[in-house]
Amino acid sequence: MTASASGSWTATNILPVGGLAAGQSLRTMSTTAASGTIIGFNAGTTTRLSRDMYNASGVITRPATPPAAAPGTPPAYGRPTARTVPITPTPTYITVNSSSDPDTSQSTTCATAPGGVCTLRRAVVQARALPADQRPALISFNLPTSDPGYNATLKTWLITLSSLSSNQLRSLDGGQITIDGSTQPGGRTSGPKIFVRGKNTQSILVVNGNANIISGLGLQGFGIQVNEGGNFVETNWLGLSEDGQTIYYIDGSSVADNKATIQDAETPPAKTGENVYRNNVVVGSTATALTIRSDDSWVVGNRVGTRPDGTLPVGAAQICGSTWVAGGGVSIYGRGTQIGGPSDAERNYIVGTGIPSPNATTTQPLALQLEGGDYLVLNNFIGRTVAGTDVGVCGEGIRLSADFSLIQDNVIVAPANSAMNMLPGVIAGSSNSFRGNLIIGSSSPIVFGPTIDDTYAFFNPAKITKIDGTAVSGTSGDPGIPPGGAAPVDSTCPFCTVEVFLDDGDTQVETLQSLGTARANVSGAWTFTLPRELAAGEGLRTISTTNNYGTIMTYEAGTSTRISAALYQPGSLPSSDNMVYLPMIRR
């Protein structure tokens, strides 16, 4: 309650029914409403709790203060003491000085090699054998321009793993091992200076342990396998020629897998996660470019299917089955991984992904596959190059078999397939939120697979009932109509978030620009103000996202619907969103 100017106050209806019980009493605490009430203190300053207790008779007599304890030796109390300042870890340097690969010895190190010839293979053998007190280890490079692997035109060095018996390097064990191609003095200033070429059915470069770094390398004929967490794989090229303009094929065969893939194979029980895959260029493998199984990892700034500058040498009409075989896309398992990020530097470009096949019915690779949950998929360009050219991908844009994920501010160009394909079960797939995604030129914008319950697959997004200049109003969507005479799906959406998109008047269902969001009231009604009046031929589409559990039966809050099939235009508002909409047919 608030006191009067004199400090008097009265409180009513604050006691329990029947008043205070035996043994109960009241205390008070005050908070000032004006600066200076307590000298030197601002308004909003709260006092201590009253020492006195009060009941119907007034102040309760407090018990006598007990006698002071007899003085004694005071207890010791702590004071900060000096701590030893940690020493900056000094890496053990192992410097590769030759592109040769004379043997596959698993014991010869750079320290024991004849003539001091330090090869990459020997450097790895030495690094993995170091005791903990000699780590971290840095495998650096200092190859002369007189080395046989030097390319004077490109200013790069090529290490060829030439053993006939096996190309496989020893695995990086024990953690804290860095292989950094950028340590090579001289050479070019853009792109890796050190390339490593091999061919093998086994994994050539395997990373075990934690806190390892693989950086600044060009890998040809093989990829990288990461088996544990806390590692960094960044600024590498996989599957490209040294000039970055063509795809590297093993023995020149464009029909064979070029093995350009990053495989995160971390699995329970020892699953620490938090691997970082950043700024890599991966192209040409018939397998996925990146497969990430660890939890809470980052996939940011990568370019999949493109040249290093994020472009393709072919146009949209040539990406599927052309001489530029972009290869597979990205598959994410585990939970909590972030794909992309808010800045342009964190954006992944996944463009032109596809594999060659004489059979037109061949299933093309997915650009992005999500299988776990708790993902943030933010600001990625799928099918759009760094130059802003909408080339597309050959398979689906995003296949979503995850839950509790946010898919936001992505561009998806998938002319031949669905932009987003929902394929989880009834419980999985709950609380996947779509916000601000631009779907362009897709034959099917958002589709639902046969495992999705009708109550979700046919839940209609918000309906627009009026467009008057810049003022838009609407309601919940009409009941959805499943095929086969199934019961209509109630699409009432109280308190839902309605996102409004701009589209043109062509025959494709697209979201060319997100105009913003509105919040529906308890009955599902909502209003929205456009940033400008619609031009001739323009229209609006909607997506709804629930804010309560069970709005879409059995689905959690945060579950987003499909895009409205209806295109809402001034003067020609459709009466229903249950239009002929082929992408909604069960497949």
N, C-alpha and C positions, 0 to 999 in steps of 0.2 A: 504494500500500500504506500501511498505518497503522503508525506507529512505536510502540514500547513506552513505558512510563513513563520509562525512562532515555534514550529517543531512538534506541534501536537498532531496526533494521528489516531485514527480509529480503524479497527479491522473487524469485518463481519464475515460470518459463514466460513471461517477458516478452521474451526475445531471439528473433530469427529462428532458424529451424532451422539448426543448424551453428554458432551463436554469431556473435560479431562478425567481420566480414570485415576484411581488411587495410585500414588507414586509417580504420576506424570506431571510434567511442568513445561514451561516455555522458556526459550532463550531468544535473543534478538541479534540482528546484524544490520548495519546501516550502510547505504551507498550514497555518496553525495551527488547532487544534481547540478551544482554550480561550482566553478573554480574558486578556490580560496576558502571554501567552507572549512576545510582542514587547511591551515595556513601552509602555503607553498605547494599544495597539491591540486591537480586538475579535477574537474568534474568526473564522476565515475569511479572515484576511489572508495574502496570498501573497508570498513573497520574490522576489528577483531570480533569474535563472538562474545556476547555479554557474559561476564562472570556470574552475575546474579541469575537465579532461576525464579520464575513467577508462576503462581497458581491463583485461584479465586480469592485467596486471602491476602494476596500481595506478594512481597518478596519472601522467599523461603529462606529461613535462617540456615546459613551454611555451617557445616561442622567446623569445629575449631581446627586451626592449622596445627598439624603435628609438630612436635619439637624437632628442631634441627638435628641432623645427625652429628655425632661427635666427629670433630675434624680428624682426618687421617691423611695418609700419603696420596696425593692426587694420582689418578691413572695416567699413564703415558699416552700421548696422542701423536698421530703421525704427521710428518712433514715431508714434502717432496724431497727425494734424493736424486742425485745425478744418475742418468742412464747412459749406457754406451750408445753412441750414435752409430747406426748401421752403416757399414761400408758399402759404397756403390759396387755392385757386383762387376767384377772384371771378367769378361768372357775369355775362355780359352780359344785363341785364334788358330784355325786350321785353314791354310790358304792353298787352294787348288791352283797349280801352275802349269798344268798340261791337259790338253783335250784328249789324250790317249786313254785307252782302256785295255791294257795288255793282258789282263787275266781276271779271273773271278774269285781270287783268294778271299776267304772270309776272315783272314787274320792279318794280312799285310796292311800296315797303316802308313800314313805319310811320314811318320817318324822313323819307320823301319824300312821304307822303300829304298831300293837300290838307286843310288845317284840323287836322292832327294826328290824324285819325281812324285809329285802329289797329284793324284787323279781324284775325280769325284768319288769313285768307288772306295778308294783308300781313305779319303777324308771321312766318309760315312762310317766305315769300320772303326776309325779312331774315335770319332765323336761318341758313338754309342757305347764305347767301352770306358769312357771317362767316369771316375767316381763322382759322387755328389758334390764334394768340395771343389771340384774343378769345373763345375758347370755354373752358368750357361756356357754352351759351346757355339761358336760362330764359324760356319764354313763359308769363307769368303773366296774371292777369285782374283787372281793376278796373272792372267795369261798374256804372253807377249804377242805382238803383232806378227812375229816370225813363226808362231804356232801354226801347224798344218790346218787347224780348224778355223783359222781367221778368214773372214770374208771382207776384203778391203773395200769393196763397193758399199756394202751395208754396214760395215764396221761392227760386225757381230762375230762371236765365236761359237762353233758347233762342237759339242762333245758327243761322239758317236759311241754308244755302248755296243761294241763290235764283237763281243764274245759269241761264238757259235753255240756254246752250250747253254748259256743263260744270260739274259740282260738284267735280271733282277738284282737290285741293290739290297744290301742289308737293311732291315727295317730300322727306323729311328726309335730307339728304345731309351727309356729312362727319363725322358722329358728334357726341356730347356735346350733344344738343339735348333739352331737357325741355319737355313741355307738361303743366302741372299745374293741373287745375281747382280743386284745393283752395286755391289761392292767392287765390281770389276772396273779398274781405272780406264780412262779413255773410252773409246767406242762411241756409239751414237747416243743422242740425248733423249730419244723418244722410243719407248718399247724396250723389251728385254734385250740385253747385250749377250746373255748366255743362253744358248739353246742346247737341249739334251734330247738326243734321238735314240729310240730303242724300239724293239718289237718283241712281244712275248705274250703268251696266253696267260701268264701270271701277272700279278700286280708288281710293277717295277719299283714304285716309290710308295712305301707304306709307313704311316706315322703312328707310332704307339706313344703312350705317355701323354703328359700335359705340358703346356707352355712351349710348344714347338712352333716355329715360324717357317713357312715355305713362301718365298717372295722373290719377284723379279726374274722368273725363269720362263723360257719358252720350251714347252714339252711337245715332242712329236712322236706319235706312235704309242703313247701310253698316257695314263692319267695319274691321279693322286688318290690314295685310300687313307682315310683318317679313322682310327679305331677308338680314340678316347676324346675327352673334352678339354676345353681351355686352350685350343690351338688356333693359329692364324694361317689362312691360305689367302694370299692377296697379291694383286698386280702381276698375275701370271697369264701367259697365253697358252692355251691348249688347243692343238689341232690346226694351227696356222703355219704357213711358210714363214721364213725369216722376215720377208718384207711385209707380212700381214695382209697381203692382197689376194692370196689364194689359199685354198684348203690343203693341208698336208695329208696325203694318202699313203698308207703303208705300201711300199713297193709300187706306188703309182696307181693302185686299184681303187677306183671311186665306188665300187660296189661292196668293198670290205669295210668293216668297222674300223675307224681310225683310232679308237680307244681314247678319244679326248673326253674324259669325264672325271668329275670330282665326286668321290663316293665317301660319304660320312656314314660309317658302319657302326657307330657307337650304339651298343645295346645294353640292357640291364644284365646283371645287377649293378655292375660298376659303371653307372651312367651319370657323369658329372655335367655334360652339356657345355653350353656357352662357347661353342666354336664360332669363329668369325670367318666368313667367306666374302671377300671384298675386292672389288675392282678387277676381277678376272675376266678374260675373254675366252669363251669356250664354244667350239664350233665343230660340227662334222661327224659326231658319233651317232650310230644308230641306237645307242642306249641313251639314257637321260644325260644331259650336260652336268647337272648337279642332282645328287640324291642325298638328302639330309635326314638322318635318323636320330640325331641327338636332340635333347630338349633345350629350349631357351637360347637358341643360337641366332646368328644374324646372317642374312643373305642380302647384301647391299652393294649397289654400284657395279654390278656385274653386267656384262654384255654377252648374251647367249644367242648364237646363230648369226652374228654380224661380224664385220671387220672391226678392228680395234677402234675406229672412229665412230662406231655405232651405226654404220650404213651398210647397204648391200649393193653388190655390183649388178643386180638384176631388179626388175620391177615386180609389181604385184602379180602380173600375168605369168611370170616365169618362176616363182619361188618353189612351187611343188613339182619336183621332178626335173629341175634344171641342173645345170652343171655346178651351181652353188648349192651344195647339200648342207643346209644349216644344221641338220641333226635334231636330236631330242631336246626337250625343255627341262623344266625343274620340277622335282618331286620332293615334297616335304612330309615327313612323318614325325613321330614324337609329338611334343607339345610345346607351346610357348615361343616358337621361333618367329622372328620378325623378318618379313620379306619387303625390302624397300624401306623408305623413311621419308620424313617431311621435306628434306632438301633435295635439290636436283642431283647432288653428288651421290645421294643414297639410292636414287632411282635405279631399278634394274630394267634393262631393255631386253626383251625376249621377242625376237623378230624372225619371221620366215621359217620357223621350226618345221621340219619335214624331212622325210627320207625318200630316196628314189625307189620306185616300184613300177614294173610294167603293168601291174594290176590296179585298175582305177578304184577297186573296192578295198584296197589295203587301208587298214586303220592307221591314220597318221598320228604322230606323237602328240601328247598333250603339251600345251605351252606351260601350264602351271597346274600341278596336281597337289591337293591338300588332303591329307589322310588322318591327321590327328585332331588337334584343337588348340584353342587359346592363341590363335595366330593373329598378328597384325600384318595385313597385306596393304601397303600404303604407297601410293604415288608411283606405281610401276607402269611402264609402257609395254603392252603386249600387242605386237603387230605394228607399232609405230617406231620409226627410226629416230636417231638423235636429230636428224635434219627435219623431222616433222612429217616425213612421208609415210602415209598409211599403206604399208606393204601387206600386212596381215600375217597370219600363221596358217599352216596347212591343216592342223587338227583343232581341237577345242581350245578355247581361250583359258578358262579356269574350270577344272573339275573339282567340285567341293564335296568331300566326304568327311568333313570336320564339324566341330561344334564350338560354340562360344568364341567365335572369331569375328573380327572387324575387317571388312573389305572396303577400302575407302580411297577415293580420288585416283583410281586407276583408269587408264585408257585401254580398251580392249577392241581390237580389230580382228575379227575372225570370219571372213566372208563365207567359207565353205562349211562351217560348223557352228555349234552353239557358242556364244560368248561365255556363258556360265551354265554349267550342268550340275544340278543338285542330285547327288546319288547316295545319301545316307539312309539309315533306317529310321524308324519312327522316333526313337529317342535321340540317336545321333543326328546332327544337323540342327539341333535346337540352338536358338540364340545366335544365329549367324546374321550379322547386320551389314547391310549394303548402304553406302553413303557416298554420294558425289562421283560415282563411277560413270564414265562416258563409254557407251557401247555404240560402235560405229560400223555400219555395213555388215552386220552379222545376219546370217540366214535365220538364226534362232537366238534371240537375246538371252532369256533365262528360261531354261527348261528343267523339268522335274522327272527323274527316273522312276521306274516302276516300284522302287522300294519306298517312295514317299507316300505318306497317307493322303487320301483325298482331302482331308480337312486342311492340309497345308497346300497341296498342289493346286487346288482350285479355290483357294481363298483369294478373293478379288481385292486389289488395292483400292485406295480412295477414289471416289467418283467426283468429277467436277460438274456442278450443276449450273454455274453461271460465270461468264467472263464479261465484265463491263469495264472497258478501258484497261486499267491496270488492276482493277479489283477482281479477285477470283474467290469464289466460294464453292463449297462442296460438302459431301457427306461420306459416310462409309460406303464401301463398294457394294454392288448388288450381290445377292447370293450366287455363288459359283455353281456351275452346272457340270458335274462330272459326266463322262460318257456311260452308256449302257443303262440308263435309267436309274442311276444311283441317286440318293437323296441330295437335294441342294445343300451347298455348304454356306452356312451363315457367315457373312463377311463383315458383321458389325465390329467396328474397331474403336472403342472408346479410348480416349487419351492417347491415341496413336500419333506417331510422328509421320507427317506426310511430306515427302520430297517431291518437288515440282521440277520437271525437266522440259527443256525446249526441244522440239523436233520439227523437221520439215514435212512437207506434204507428200513425199514419195511413198512407195509401198512398203518400205522397211520400217520395222519398229526399232527406233534408235533413241538414245539419250544423248543428244549433241551438246547440251550444256545444262548443268545443274543451276537452277535459279534460286534455290533456297528451300527452307523447310517451314512447316506450320505444325502446330499442335492441336489436335482435335479435342473437343469437349467430351463430356460424359456420354452424349448421344452419338458421337462420331462426326458432328458437324465441325467445319473448320473454315477459316478464311486466310487469304494470302494476297500480298501486294506485289505485282510484277515490277521489275526495274524499269520497264517501258512497255508501251502497247505492242501487241503482236503485229508483225508485218504480214502482208498478204502471203498465204501459203504456209505460214507458221502455225504450230499448234503445241499443245501441252500434253505431257504424259505424267503419270504418278507412280510412286512406289510407297507403300506403307510399312512402317516398322512398329511392332507392338511395344508397349511399355509395361505390360502386366502379363504374368503367367496365365496361360489358359485362354487368352484372347483368341489365339489359334489353338484349338484343342490339343492338349498335352505338350505344347511347345512353350519354352521359356520366354520371358520378356527379352526384347532385343532381336526377335525374329523378323526378318524382312520378307516381303512378298515379291511376286513377279512384277514386271513392268505392265502398266495398263495396256491392254490391246487397243483400247479406244484412243484415238487422237482427238483431243478436245480443241475446237477452234471457235472463235466468236461467230455467233449466228448459225452454227451447225453442230450443236452439242449432241452426241449420240445418246440415245435413251438407255443404253445398257453397255456394260463392258464385256458381256458374254457374246463376243463377236466371233466370226470364223477366224481362228488363230491357230494355224497348223503347228507351231512349235509346242503347243500345250498337249498335243496328242501323245499318249504314253508310248514309249519306245522300249 
